Amino acid sequence: MDRTKEAGLVSALTGLRAIAAYFVLLFHYGSSFVNAVGVPYPIGKILSNGYLGVSFFFILSGFILAYNYRNPLATWSAKKAFFLARFARIYPVYILALIASHFLGNRYVEPGSMGAIPQFVLLQSWVPYTDNIQYWNTPGWTLSVEAFFYTSFPLAIVLAADASDKRLGAAAWLLAGTMMIAQTPGYQFERLAPVWLGWVPLALLRLPEFLFGVSLGVLCTRGRLQSLGRAAALPAISFAALVCLAVLPNAIVPGPFGVLMGLLISSIFWSTESRIRRLLSTKLFVLLGGASYALYLLQEPAHDLFTSNFGGQNKLAIIAYYPMVTLLAIAAFILVEEPAREMIRHCFGLRRSAGAEIMQRIATSKVDRLEMAAKPGSAMSRLDQERFGTGRETAQGPPVGRS
């Protein structure tokens, strides 16, 4: 695939993050409400499966990292740059949300208890879920899992790069089968896993999703799976299949849902002319996708703030929460997440992140579709050529990625 034709890929996948984030948000603070007021069964059932949006983030993380770091992180300087970039990516908003949850949710450290410490170093997913473990910001468990994924990625990308297409494809099928049989996308911080897996740390239980994304990402960057791009409607079909699947009973949904999300991401990668990809690349979706990380982490403290000031029992208050938390997330993205990220990167000599470039595109673009920037010879085209070029990684950091 011509690299200029991939210019909208990161924008489209960023936009897709917005849908996944709101899927989780509505699960946490909308599913019980809509069921209580008597909405149609399919809508209530879809929202009750909203927790599966987390699986999308895990799979997409592996896909994007594999796409960005097409050459293995062979040197210590490359590994150092990678880990610093990941720290700058996740920690500023994570600690902001943790502190906000501490004060807004009246979550305090119990005298003599060490239960709050693991969450500050992103280790809460490695500790058995008991009453002694304090989750100030409950959604933060996923960041503990993600931190483990980052730690395992240098080895994963080396193994994937050395594998033949046939072996990598077999690995992808094996991981998909593991997700289908074990239903790993359904495991959450409450350890909703079979009893015989109760001793396994949660981060390990969710690893197949990340590795599934890595394997698909490497295959796509090698030019494989191009058949997924022959039908421009495939992303829309995949999305519709996900919606239909979410209506089914919870017990059979998680595994197939994760596999279908991998298909959706891969089809968006290759279907450059699809309407879904163009829609996800609009400025609105890209902005919401950029703020999706802050939205995910701030949903709980924002809900604490909102209910303590406005109450949370009437319909109007419940509905008003969603635009409020959206505006709060956008503000955190623009005023905290990106400035803190760029400051950390600058302090350690890393080059400008893709997130800052996305914000520049939103601010300066005069067209609705960011893919228009792929016109040969344009400034945006040159930027995308650099982003989607050789993929060589140096101590200066990756060319793209909000994963």
DODREN-142118 format. One record per residue: x, y, z of N, C-alpha, C in turn. Coordinates in steps of 0.1 Angstrom, whole numbers, padded with zeros to 4 digits, always signed. Layout:
<rs>
XYZXYZXYZ...
</rs>
This chain:
<rs>
+0008-0012+0000+0000+0000+0000+0009+0012+0000+0005+0022-0009+0013+0035-0009+0011+0042+0004+0022+0047+0010+0022+0053+0023+0013+0065+0024+0012+0073+0013+0004+0085+0013-0011+0081+0015-0015+0069+0010-0028+0065+0011-0032+0060+0026-0021+0059+0034-0023+0055+0048-0024+0067+0057-0025+0079+0051-0024+0091+0059-0035+0092+0069-0047+0087+0066-0058+0088+0075-0059+0076+0085-0050+0067+0084-0051+0055+0093-0051+0059+0108-0041+0066+0112-0040+0070+0126-0052+0078+0130-0056+0087+0121-0068+0096+0125-0080+0087+0126-0082+0077+0117-0094+0068+0118-0093+0060+0131-0082+0054+0134-0081+0046+0146-0082+0054+0159-0078+0067+0158-0080+0076+0169-0095+0079+0171-0102+0081+0160-0116+0083+0160-0123+0071+0166-0118+0059+0162-0125+0046+0167-0123+0045+0182-0113+0051+0188-0111+0050+0202-0122+0058+0209-0127+0068+0203-0138+0076+0209-0151+0067+0211-0154+0059+0201-0165+0050+0202-0163+0040+0213-0151+0034+0214-0148+0024+0225-0149+0030+0239-0144+0043+0240-0144+0050+0253-0159+0052+0257-0167+0057+0248-0181+0059+0252-0189+0047+0254-0185+0036+0248-0191+0023+0250-0188+0019+0265-0176+0021+0270-0173+0018+0284-0180+0027+0293-0180+0040+0290-0186+0050+0298-0201+0047+0300-0208+0044+0289-0222+0041+0290-0225+0028+0298-0216+0019+0297-0217+0007+0305-0216+0010+0320-0207+0019+0324-0205+0022+0338-0217+0030+0344-0221+0040+0336-0230+0050+0341-0243+0051+0333-0246+0042+0324-0258+0043+0316-0266+0031+0315-0260+0019+0316-0267+0006+0314-0278+0004+0324-0275+0006+0337-0285+0004+0347-0297+0014+0346-0293+0026+0342-0304+0036+0340-0313+0033+0329-0308+0029+0317-0317+0026+0306-0325+0014+0308-0319+0004+0315-0327-0008+0319-0338-0005+0328-0336+0005+0337-0346+0008+0347-0357+0016+0341-0355+0024+0331-0366+0032+0325-0373+0024+0314-0368+0012+0311-0376+0004+0302-0373+0006+0287-0360+0008+0283-0356+0009+0269-0357-0004+0263-0358-0005+0249-0358-0018+0243-0347-0027+0247-0350-0040+0248-0340-0049+0253-0327-0049+0245-0327-0048+0232-0314-0048+0225-0304-0037+0229-0310-0025+0232-0302-0013+0236-0296-0016+0250-0304-0020+0259-0299-0023+0272-0289-0034+0272-0291-0044+0264-0281-0055+0263-0268-0050+0257-0268-0042+0247-0256-0037+0241-0248-0029+0252-0255-0020+0259-0248-0012+0269-0243-0021+0281-0250-0032+0284-0245-0041+0295-0232-0048+0291-0229-0048+0278-0216-0054+0273-0206-0044+0270-0208-0031+0275-0199-0020+0272-0185-0022+0278-0184-0031+0288-0170-0033+0293-0161-0039+0283-0166-0045+0272-0157-0050+0262-0150-0040+0254-0154-0027+0256-0146-0017+0249-0131-0017+0254-0129-0022+0266-0115-0023+0272-0107-0032+0263-0113-0043+0259-0106-0052+0250-0102-0046+0237-0110-0037+0232-0106-0030+0220-0093-0022+0222-0092-0015+0234-0080-0007+0237-0068-0016+0237-0069-0028+0243-0058-0037+0244-0054-0042+0231-0063-0045+0222-0060-0050+0209-0054-0039+0200-0060-0027+0201-0055-0016+0193-0041-0012+0198-0039-0013+0211-0025-0009+0216-0015-0018+0210-0017-0031+0209-0007-0040+0203-0006-0037+0188-0017-0034+0181-0016-0032+0167-0008-0019+0164-0011-0008+0171-0005+0005+0168+0010+0004+0172+0014-0002+0183+0028-0003+0187+0035-0012+0176+0029-0022+0172+0036-0031+0161+0037-0023+0148+0028-0014+0145+0029-0006+0133+0039+0005+0135+0040+0011+0146+0050+0021+0149+0064+0016+0149+0066+0005+0156+0079+0000+0159+0082-0012+0150+0082-0010+0137+0083-0021+0128+0097-0027+0128+0107-0020+0133+0120-0026+0135+0121-0029+0150+0126-0041+0154+0127-0044+0168+0135-0034+0176+0132-0032+0188+0139-0023+0197+0152-0031+0202+0162-0030+0193+0174-0039+0195+0184-0033+0205+0185-0019+0206+0195-0013+0214+0188-0008+0227+0197-0006+0237+0192-0001+0250+0186+0013+0248+0193+0022+0240+0188+0035+0238+0174+0035+0232+0171+0026+0223+0158+0025+0217+0148+0020+0227+0152+0011+0235+0142+0006+0246+0140+0017+0256+0150+0025+0259+0149+0036+0269+0139+0046+0263+0141+0050+0250+0132+0059+0244+0117+0054+0244+0116+0041+0241+0102+0035+0241+0096+0036+0255+0103+0032+0265+0097+0033+0279+0094+0047+0283+0103+0056+0280+0100+0070+0284+0088+0076+0277+0087+0072+0264+0075+0077+0256+0062+0071+0262+0063+0058+0266+0051+0052+0272+0047+0059+0285+0058+0062+0293+0055+0068+0306+0049+0082+0304+0054+0090+0295+0049+0103+0292+0035+0102+0286+0032+0091+0280+0019+0089+0274+0008+0087+0284+0011+0078+0294+0000+0074+0303+0000+0080+0317+0012+0084+0322+0012+0087+0336+0006+0100+0340+0008+0111+0333+0003+0124+0338-0012+0124+0340-0020+0119+0331-0035+0119+0333-0038+0108+0343-0031+0097+0343-0034+0087+0353-0032+0092+0367-0022+0099+0370-0020+0104+0384-0030+0115+0387-0033+0123+0377-0043+0133+0378-0057+0127+0383-0061+0117+0376-0073+0110+0379-0073+0103+0392-0061+0098+0396-0060+0091+0409-0061+0101+0420-0055+0112+0419-0056+0123+0429-0070+0128+0430-0076+0130+0418-0090+0135+0418-0099+0126+0425-0097+0113+0422-0106+0103+0429-0104+0102+0444-0092+0105+0448-0088+0105+0462-0097+0115+0470-0097+0127+0464-0104+0138+0471-0119+0138+0468-0123+0136+0455-0137+0137+0452-0145+0125+0457-0139+0114+0457-0146+0102+0461-0144+0098+0476-0137+0107+0483-0135+0105+0498-0128+0091+0500-0118+0088+0491-0111+0076+0492-0097+0079+0499-0096+0074+0511-0084+0077+0520-0077+0064+0523-0064+0066+0526-0056+0054+0530-0060+0050+0545-0063+0037+0546-0066+0033+0560-0054+0032+0568-0054+0036+0581-0042+0036+0589-0036+0022+0589-0023+0021+0587-0015+0009+0587-0017+0000+0574-0025+0005+0565-0028-0003+0553-0018+0000+0542-0014-0010+0535-0005-0008+0523-0013-0010+0510-0026-0011+0511-0034-0015+0500-0035-0004+0489-0032+0008+0492-0033+0019+0482-0020+0020+0474-0009+0014+0478+0004+0017+0472+0005+0011+0458+0001-0002+0455+0003-0007+0442-0003+0001+0431-0014+0009+0433-0019+0016+0422-0010+0028+0418-0002+0033+0427+0007+0044+0423+0018+0039+0414+0022+0027+0414+0032+0021+0406+0027+0012+0395+0014+0013+0393+0007+0005+0383+0009-0010+0384+0008-0015+0397+0009-0029+0400-0004-0035+0405-0015-0028+0405-0027-0033+0412-0032-0046+0405-0030-0047+0392-0035-0059+0385-0027-0072+0389-0016-0070+0396-0008-0082+0400-0011-0087+0414-0020-0079+0421-0023-0083+0435-0037-0089+0435-0039-0100+0442-0052-0106+0443-0063-0096+0447-0074-0097+0441-0085-0087+0444-0091-0091+0457-0089-0082+0467-0094-0084+0481-0099-0071+0486-0105-0071+0497-0110-0058+0504-0098-0050+0508-0086-0056+0509-0074-0048+0514-0068-0040+0503-0072-0043+0490-0066-0035+0479-0076-0023+0477-0070-0011+0477-0078+0001+0475-0077+0005+0460-0088+0006+0454-0089+0011+0440-0095+0025+0441-0087+0035+0442-0092+0049+0443-0099+0052+0430-0093+0049+0419-0099+0051+0406-0101+0038+0399-0112+0032+0400-0114+0018+0395-0109+0015+0381-0113+0024+0371-0108+0021+0357-0093+0020+0356-0085+0025+0366-0071+0025+0365-0065+0011+0364-0073+0000+0368-0067-0013+0367-0062-0016+0353-0069-0011+0343-0065-0013+0329-0052-0008+0326-0048+0003+0332-0035+0009+0330-0024+0001+0336-0027-0006+0347-0017-0016+0353-0015-0027+0343-0025-0032+0336-0024-0042+0326-0016-0037+0314-0020-0025+0310-0013-0019+0298+0002-0017+0301+0006-0013+0313+0020-0011+0317+0027-0025+0315+0021-0036+0319+0027-0049+0316+0029-0051+0301+0019-0048+0294+0020-0049+0279+0032-0042+0274+0034-0029+0278+0045-0022+0274+0058-0028+0278+0059-0034+0290+0071-0041+0294+0074-0053+0285+0064-0060+0281+0065-0072+0273+0067-0069+0258+0064-0057+0254+0064-0054+0239+0078-0056+0233+0089-0051+0239+0102-0053+0232+0105-0068+0228+0102-0077+0237+0104-0091+0234+0093-0096+0224+0081-0091+0225+0070-0096+0216+0074-0091+0201+0078-0079+0200+0081-0074+0186+0093-0081+0180+0103-0085+0188+0114-0092+0183+0110-0106+0178+0102-0113+0186+0097-0126+0182+0088-0125+0169+0079-0115+0169+0071-0113+0157+0079-0110+0145+0089-0102+0146+0097-0098+0135+0105-0110+0129+0109-0119+0138+0117-0130+0133+0108-0141+0128+0095-0141+0130+0086-0151+0126+0082-0150+0111+0081-0161+0104+0076-0160+0091+0061-0156+0091+0056-0153+0079+0042-0149+0078+0033-0161+0082+0037-0173+0078+0029-0185+0081+0029-0187+0096+0040-0186+0103+0040-0188+0118+0033-0176+0125+0035-0164+0120+0028-0153+0126+0013-0154+0124+0008-0159+0113-0006-0161+0110-0011-0172+0120-0003-0183+0121-0007-0193+0130-0008-0188+0145+0001-0179+0148+0001-0174+0162-0012-0165+0164-0016-0158+0153-0028-0150+0154-0040-0158+0156-0041-0169+0148-0052-0179+0150-0052-0185+0164-0040-0189+0169-0039-0195+0182-0044-0185+0193-0040-0172+0192-0044-0162+0201-0059-0160+0200-0064-0159+0188-0079-0158+0186-0086-0169+0192-0081-0182+0191-0087-0193+0197-0087-0193+0212-0076-0188+0217-0075-0186+0232-0085-0177+0237-0087-0166+0230-0097-0156+0234-0111-0162+0233-0114-0169+0222-0127-0175+0220-0130-0185+0231-0121-0194+0234-0123-0205+0243-0123-0201+0258-0113-0193+0261-0111-0189+0275-0120-0176+0278-0125-0169+0268-0133-0157+0270-0125-0146+0278-0112-0145+0275-0103-0136+0282-0108-0121+0282-0114-0116+0271-0119-0102+0272-0129-0100+0283-0135-0110+0289-0145-0108+0299-0139-0107+0313-0125-0109+0314-0119-0109+0328-0117-0094+0332-0122-0091+0343-0120-0077+0348-0113-0077+0362-0112-0065+0367-0105-0063+0380-0111-0071+0391-0124-0075+0390-0130-0083+0401-0126-0097+0400-0118-0100+0390-0113-0114+0387-0125-0123+0383-0133-0119+0374-0144-0127+0369-0138-0137+0359-0131-0147+0365-0124-0157+0357-0127-0170+0363-0126-0181+0356-0128-0194+0362-0119-0196+0374-0125-0204+0384-0118-0206+0396-0103-0211+0394-0101-0220+0384-0088-0226+0383-0078-0215+0377-0083-0204+0373-0074-0193+0369-0073-0182+0379-0078-0184+0391-0079-0174+0401-0065-0170+0406-0055-0178+0405-0041-0175+0409-0033-0168+0399-0038-0167+0387-0030-0160+0376-0033-0145+0377-0022-0137+0377-0024-0123+0376-0032-0118+0365-0040-0108+0367-0049-0103+0357-0042-0099+0344-0030-0093+0346-0023-0088+0334-0019-0099+0325-0016-0111+0330-0013-0122+0322-0025-0128+0315-0037-0127+0322-0049-0132+0316-0053-0124+0304-0050-0111+0304-0054-0102+0293-0043-0101+0282-0032-0108+0284-0021-0107+0274-0025-0112+0260-0033-0122+0259-0036-0127+0245-0042-0116+0236-0050-0107+0242-0056-0096+0234-0045-0087+0228-0036-0083+0237-0025-0074+0232-0016-0081+0221-0012-0094+0224-0004-0101+0214-0012-0103+0201-0025-0105+0202-0033-0106+0190-0032-0094+0182-0033-0082+0188-0031-0070+0181-0017-0068+0175-0007-0072+0183+0007-0072+0177+0008-0080+0165+0003-0092+0165+0004-0101+0154-0003-0095+0141-0015-0090+0143-0022-0084+0132-0015-0072+0127-0009-0064+0136-0002-0052+0132+0010-0055+0124+0018-0065+0128+0030-0069+0120+0026-0075+0106+0015-0083+0106+0011-0088+0093+0006-0077+0084-0001-0067+0089-0005-0056+0080+0006-0048+0075+0016-0045+0084+0028-0037+0079+0036-0045+0069+0035-0058+0069+0042-0066+0059+0034-0067+0046+0023-0061+0045+0015-0061+0033+0005-0073+0032+0004-0080+0043-0005-0091+0043-0019-0087+0047-0029-0096+0045-0043-0093+0048-0049-0082+0039-0043-0080+0028-0048-0070+0019-0062-0073+0014-0066-0085+0014-0079-0089+0009-0090-0082+0017-0087-0078+0029-0096-0071+0038-0100-0058+0032-0092-0052+0023-0094-0039+0018-0102-0040+0004-0105-0051-0001-0111-0052-0014-0126-0049-0013-0132-0050-0001-0146-0046+0001-0146-0034+0010-0149-0023+0004-0150-0010+0012-0160-0011+0023-0170-0020+0021-0180-0020+0032-0176-0029+0043-0165-0036+0043-0161-0045+0053-0160-0039+0067-0154-0027+0069-0155-0021+0082-0169-0019+0087-0178-0014+0079-0192-0012+0083-0198-0026+0087-0195-0036+0079-0201-0049+0082-0195-0054+0095-0182-0052+0097-0176-0057+0110-0182-0049+0122-0184-0037+0120-0190-0029+0131-0204-0033+0134-0212-0036+0123-0226-0041+0125-0226-0054+0132-0216-0063+0128-0215-0076+0134-0212-0075+0149-0204-0065+0153-0201-0063+0167-0214-0058+0175-0222-0050+0169-0234-0045+0175-0244-0057+0177-0245-0065+0166-0254-0077+0167-0249-0086+0178-0236-0088+0179-0230-0098+0188-0233-0093+0203-0232-0080+0205-0234-0074+0218-0248-0076+0224-0258-0080+0215-0271-0082+0219-0273-0096+0226-0263-0105+0223-0264-0119+0227-0261-0120+0242-0264-0131+0249-0262-0133+0263-0247-0131+0266-0244-0125+0277-0231-0121+0281-0221-0132+0281-0225-0144+0285-0216-0155+0286-0209-0159+0273-0215-0157+0262-0209-0161+0249-0203-0150+0241-0204-0137+0246-0200-0126+0238-0185-0123+0239-0178-0123+0250-0164-0117+0251-0154-0122+0241-0153-0135+0239-0143-0141+0230-0145-0137+0216-0157-0140+0210-0159-0135+0196-0158-0120+0194-0162-0113+0204-0162-0098+0203-0147-0093+0201-0138-0099+0209-0124-0095+0207-0119-0098+0194-0122-0110+0188-0117-0114+0175-0123-0105+0164-0136-0101+0166-0142-0092+0156-0136-0078+0156-0132-0074+0168-0125-0061+0169-0112-0061+0162-0105-0072+0162-0093-0073+0155-0095-0072+0140-0106-0079+0135-0110-0078+0121-0114-0064+0117-0121-0057+0126-0125-0043+0123-0113-0034+0122-0103-0035+0131-0091-0027+0130-0083-0030+0117-0081-0043+0114-0074-0046+0102-0081-0042+0089-0094-0043+0089-0102-0038+0077-0101-0023+0076-0101-0016+0087-0099-0001+0085-0085+0002+0080-0075-0006+0084-0062-0004+0079-0061-0005+0064-0068-0014+0058-0067-0016+0044-0078-0010+0036-0090-0007+0041-0101-0001+0034-0100+0014+0033-0091+0019+0025-0088+0033+0025-0100+0041+0020-0109+0035+0012-0120+0042+0006-0133+0040+0014-0133+0034+0025-0145+0031+0032-0151+0043+0039-0164+0044+0039-0171+0055+0045-0168+0056+0061-0167+0044+0067-0165+0043+0081-0151+0050+0084-0141+0047+0076-0128+0053+0078-0128+0068+0076-0135+0072+0066-0136+0087+0064-0144+0094+0075-0154+0087+0080-0162+0093+0091-0153+0094+0104-0146+0083+0107-0138+0083+0119-0126+0093+0118-0123+0097+0106-0112+0107+0104-0116+0121+0104-0129+0124+0107-0133+0138+0108-0128+0144+0120-0127+0157+0120-0121+0165+0132-0128+0161+0145-0141+0160+0145-0149+0158+0157-0144+0144+0163-0144+0134+0155-0141+0120+0160-0126+0120+0164-0117+0127+0157-0103+0127+0161-0101+0134+0174-0108+0145+0176-0107+0152+0189-0112+0144+0200-0124+0138+0198-0130+0129+0209-0121+0117+0211-0115+0112+0200-0106+0100+0202-0093+0104+0209-0088+0116+0206-0077+0121+0214-0079+0123+0228-0092+0127+0232-0095+0129+0246-0101+0116+0252-0101+0105+0245-0107+0093+0250-0100+0087+0262-0087+0089+0262-0079+0084+0274-0083+0091+0286-0083+0105+0285-0087+0113+0297-0102+0110+0301-0110+0108+0291-0125+0104+0293-0126+0091+0301-0118+0082+0297-0118+0069+0304-0114+0070+0318-0103+0077+0321-0098+0078+0334-0105+0087+0343-0111+0098+0338-0118+0108+0346-0133+0105+0348-0138+0094+0342-0152+0092+0343-0157+0090+0357-0149+0083+0365-0153+0080+0379-0152+0093+0388-0140+0100+0388-0140+0112+0396-0150+0123+0392-0152+0123+0378-0162+0133+0373-0176+0129+0378-0179+0117+0378-0192+0112+0383-0193+0115+0398-0183+0113+0406-0183+0117+0420-0186+0132+0422-0179+0140+0414-0181+0155+0414-0195+0159+0410-0200+0153+0400-0213+0156+0395-0224+0152+0404-0223+0140+0409-0234+0136+0418-0234+0143+0432-0222+0147+0436-0221+0154+0449-0227+0168+0448-0226+0174+0436-0231+0187+0435-0245+0189+0429-0249+0179+0420-0261+0180+0413-0271+0169+0416-0266+0159+0424-0275+0147+0426-0274+0138+0413-0278+0126+0415-0277+0117+0404-0289+0108+0402-0300+0112+0408-0312+0104+0407-0322+0107+0396-0322+0120+0392-0332+0124+0382-0326+0122+0368-0335+0121+0358-0331+0118+0344-0322+0129+0339-0326+0142+0341-0319+0153+0336-0304+0153+0341-0302+0150+0354-0289+0150+0359-0281+0139+0353-0287+0128+0351-0279+0116+0345-0275+0120+0330-0284+0126+0323-0281+0129+0309-0271+0140+0308-0271+0150+0317-0262+0161+0317-0248+0157+0320-0246+0145+0327-0233+0141+0331-0224+0138+0318-0230+0133+0308-0222+0129+0296-0216+0141+0289-0223+0152+0286-0216+0163+0280-0206+0170+0289-0209+0169+0303-0200+0175+0312-0186+0167+0313-0187+0154+0313-0175+0146+0314-0167+0147+0301-0175+0149+0289-0168+0150+0277-0160+0163+0276-0166+0174+0280-0159+0187+0281-0147+0187+0290-0149+0180+0302-0138+0179+0311-0127+0171+0305-0130+0160+0298-0119+0152+0292-0112+0159+0281-0119+0167+0273-0113+0175+0262-0103+0185+0269-0108+0192+0280-0100+0202+0287-0087+0195+0292-0089+0183+0298-0077+0176+0304-0068+0172+0293-0073+0168+0281-0065+0164+0270-0056+0176+0265-0063+0187+0263-0056+0199+0258-0047+0206+0268-0052+0207+0280-0045+0215+0290-0035+0207+0299-0037+0194+0300-0029+0186+0309-0021+0175+0302-0029+0167+0295-0023+0155+0289-0012+0158+0279-0015+0166+0269-0006+0169+0259+0006+0178+0263+0003+0189+0271+0015+0197+0276+0024+0188+0285+0019+0180+0294+0027+0172+0303+0035+0162+0295+0028+0156+0285+0035+0146+0277+0047+0152+0269+0044+0164+0263+0055+0170+0255+0066+0175+0264+0063+0180+0276+0073+0184+0286+0082+0173+0289+0076+0161+0293+0084+0149+0296+0093+0145+0285+0087+0145+0273+0095+0140+0261+0106+0150+0258+0103+0163+0260+0114+0173+0257+0125+0172+0267+0122+0169+0280+0132+0168+0290+0141+0156+0288+0136+0146+0281+0145+0134+0278+0149+0133+0264+0148+0144+0256+0153+0145+0243+0145+0137+0233+0132+0134+0236+0123+0127+0226+0117+0137+0217+0114+0134+0205+0108+0143+0196+0093+0144+0198+0087+0154+0191+0073+0157+0193+0064+0144+0191+0054+0143+0199+0045+0131+0198+0035+0133+0187+0029+0122+0183+0018+0122+0173+0006+0129+0179+0004+0129+0192-0008+0135+0198-0007+0150+0195+0005+0156+0197+0006+0170+0194+0004+0174+0180+0008+0165+0171+0005+0167+0156-0009+0166+0153-0016+0157+0160-0031+0156+0158-0038+0168+0162-0034+0174+0173-0040+0186+0178-0037+0198+0168-0025+0198+0163-0022+0208+0153-0030+0207+0140-0033+0195+0136-0041+0192+0125-0056+0197+0127-0061+0194+0139-0074+0198+0143-0075+0214+0143-0065+0220+0148-0065+0235+0149-0063+0242+0136-0055+0236+0127-0052+0243+0114-0060+0238+0102-0065+0226+0103-0072+0220+0091-0084+0228+0087-0086+0231+0075-0098+0238+0070-0108+0229+0063-0105+0216+0064-0114+0206+0058-0119+0197+0069-0130+0190+0066-0135+0182+0076-0128+0168+0077-0123+0164+0066-0117+0151+0066-0102+0152+0066-0095+0147+0076-0081+0148+0078-0074+0140+0067-0080+0130+0061-0074+0123+0050-0071+0131+0038-0078+0143+0037-0075+0152+0025-0061+0157+0026-0054+0155+0037-0040+0160+0038-0031+0151+0031-0036+0140+0025-0027+0131+0018-0024+0135+0004-0028+0147+0000-0025+0151-0014-0010+0152-0016-0004+0146-0026+0010+0146-0029+0016+0160-0029+0027+0161-0022+0034+0174-0022+0030+0184-0011+0018+0181-0005+0014+0190+0006+0022+0188+0018+0021+0199+0027+0029+0198+0040+0024+0186+0048+0011+0184+0048+0006+0173+0056+0010+0160+0050+0011+0159+0037+0016+0147+0030+0030+0144+0034+0039+0154+0035+0052+0152+0039+0053+0147+0054+0044+0153+0062+0043+0148+0076+0040+0134+0077+0030+0130+0069+0025+0116+0069+0036+0107+0063+0043+0111+0053+0054+0103+0048+0064+0100+0058+0067+0110+0067+0077+0108+0078+0071+0098+0088+0058+0100+0091+0051+0091+0100+0050+0077+0095+0047+0075+0083+0044+0062+0077+0056+0057+0069+0068+0062+0071+0079+0059+0063+0086+0046+0067+0099+0046+0070+0106+0034+0072+0103+0027+0085+0098+0035+0095+0094+0029+0108+0107+0027+0116+0118+0032+0112+0130+0030+0120+0129+0038+0133+0133+0032+0144+0132+0038+0157+0146+0042+0162+0147+0053+0168+0159+0058+0174+0156+0063+0188+0166+0068+0194+0164+0073+0208+0155+0085+0208+0152+0091+0196+0143+0102+0195+0128+0098+0196+0126+0085+0196+0112+0081+0198+0105+0077+0185+0092+0072+0186+0085+0067+0175+0080+0077+0166+0077+0074+0153+0071+0084+0144+0057+0086+0146+0049+0077+0151+0035+0079+0153+0031+0071+0166+0018+0074+0170+0012+0065+0180+0007+0072+0192-0006+0069+0194-0012+0074+0207-0015+0062+0215-0009+0051+0213-0012+0039+0220-0005+0038+0234
</rs>
